[in-house]
Amino acid sequence: MSLSQMLRRIEIKRAMHILPQYFIGTLLLSFVIALLALGGTMMGKKTEEKAAVQIALVLNDNVELSTLGMQILENAQSTDGLCSFSTVTEEEAMAGLRNGTFHGAVIFPNRFVDDVTSSERAEAHVYSPRFGNSFNDAILKGLTDAGGVLLSAAEAGVENVRNYCVKYDVDKTVRWELVDEANALIAEYCMSREETFVKDTASGTGAVNPVQYYFCAAVVLLLLLGGISCGPLLKGDTGAYRNQLIHHRIGPVQQLMAKYMAVTALFAVLYAAIFVGIGCGRIAAPKLMLRLFGIGSTKELLFWFVSGLPVLFLAAAIVVFVYAFSANQIGGILLLFLVSVLMGYASGCLAPSAFLPSKLREIGDALPTAAMFSMLRNGVRQVWDWSVLRLLAVHTAFWLCLACLVTKGKVWWDAR
């Protein structure tokens, strides 16, 4: 057995000796991460109570139909809690827009209702100076465009009924009854949300449920923050011991790779313990585990376990680099904690990326934690993505090369 092989075995044995300490530290970190995940879940589920958008309506004629329209708007589910409508004069509406009382105003001109019912061109004027050229303006334009399409279709339908009655000389009394019936049918169709609108549910956790999302996030953070307990393993060598190894032709890169393998083995034990726990839970309460994790068979659990193995190598590479870069064990612990939390936050491990600023999301997508997180989420979805695997390999090689360069630079500096 070569000296380098013996060194690797010694480092792995050292890693197994600190295993109890490692597990105790990991349990404490699990408690902290569980609290963070609970806070993130509450953030994702909490609906902020915001003041309703104040809309001024200026209704200039046909009080009976205007009152009916107001009742429909106020009781509509689509505007409940989002919009508050007030009937005012045009002067009051303009004054309210100027002083900020109203966010928007809709002014219906004279004979608006009559023009609509008689298939004449009818226009309502919409004012929204507080929205400006923004996303809200686009939404408002989309709503008015949708309303215009519905009105155009309704006018065309009523006009066809009227033309049919004129062409075949239908009695005027019957003609108006048919027109009224057509209006009623079209109004019933337009007022039906099931027929007119499609409801899509958007989730901040993407294609996985919140439990799966925060479990994968917890695994990423546990692996990185678990490196805090690896301080004695990665910073326990004296200069004399390192120089002695170099004297026996075991260079700093070989020493670093031996430590890297030891950390990877330590992470593998933790990772296996996590999935053994899930497997035991699946045997004890299969329905509960299926509902929480979506894992219905041993094959699916094994796929998730295997798909996450590349994550271990990248996590170990980051931890090894941080300790190689730091001056001492305390510095390595503090730096690792800072790096792990910042990268985890930017990658959506503490709170879903949907809640983060767009610039921060772009930065987070380029971080190694994003690739680790994505690989674990693909595993729980039973999806194997080669592009994510290649990205993990590139990140692993990059961080290992950085660690080797830093280590060789330190040795060169000490030997000056």
ZISUL-V338262 format. One line per field, one symbol per residue. ss: DSSP state (a for helix, b for strand, c for the rest). phi: phi as a letter, one per 30 degrees, with the letter a starting at -180 (. if undefined). psi: psi as a letter, one per 30 degrees, with the letter a starting at -180 (. if undefined). Layout:
BEGIN
ss=???
phi=???
psi=???
END
This chain:
BEGIN
ss=ccaaaaaaaaaaaaaaacaaaaaaaaaaaaaaaaaaaaaaaaaaacccccccbbbbbbbcccaaaaaaaaaaaaacccccccbbbbbccaaaaaaaaaaccccbbbbbcccaaaaaaccccccbbbbcccccccaaaaaaaaaaaaaaaaaaaaaaaaaaaaaaaaaccccaaaaaaaaaaaaaaaaaaaacaaaacccccccccccccaaaaaaaaaaaaaaaaaaaaaaaaaccccaaaaaaaaaccccaaaaaaaaaaaaaaaaaaaaaaaaaaaaaaaaacaaaaaaaaccccaaaaaaaaaacaaaaaaaaaaaaaaaaacccaaaaaaaaaaaaaaaaaaccccccaaaccaaaaaaaaccaaaaaaaaaaaaacccccaaaaaaaaaaaaaaaaaaaaaaaaaaaaacc
phi=.ddddddddddddddddceeddddddddddddddddddddddddcdcddcddddccccccahedddddddddddcdddcdicbbcbdbddddddddddcidcdabbccddiddddddciddbbcccbbdddidbdddddddddddddddddddddddddddddddddchdeeddedddddddeddddddddddddccccccccdcidcdeddddddddddddddddddddeddcbccddddddddddcicddddddddddddddddddddddddddddddddddbdddddddciccbddddddddddcdddddddddddddddddddaddddddddddddddddddcidcbeddccdddddddddcdddddddddddddddibccddddddddddddddddddddddddddddddd
psi=kleeeeeeeeeeeeefegeeeeeeeeeeeeeeeeeeeeeeeeeefkjkjlklkjkkkjjflieeeeeeeeeeeffkeffkfekkkkjlleeeeeeeeeggekflkjjklkgeeeeefgglkkkkkkkiffeaiaeeeeeeeeeeeeeeeeeeeeeeeeeeeeeeeeeghkkeeeeeeeeeeeeeeeeeeefjeeeelkjkkkkfgbflleeeefeeeeeeeeeefffefgeeefgfkleeeeeeeeeghjleeeeeeeeeeeeeeeeeeeeeeefeeeeeeeeeieeeeeeefgjfleeeeeeeeeffefeeeeeeeeeeeeeeeleaeeeeeeeeeeeeeeeeeffgfekkffflleeeeeeefflefeeeeeeeeeefghkjjeeeeeeeeeeeeeeeeeeeeeeeeeeeeff.
END
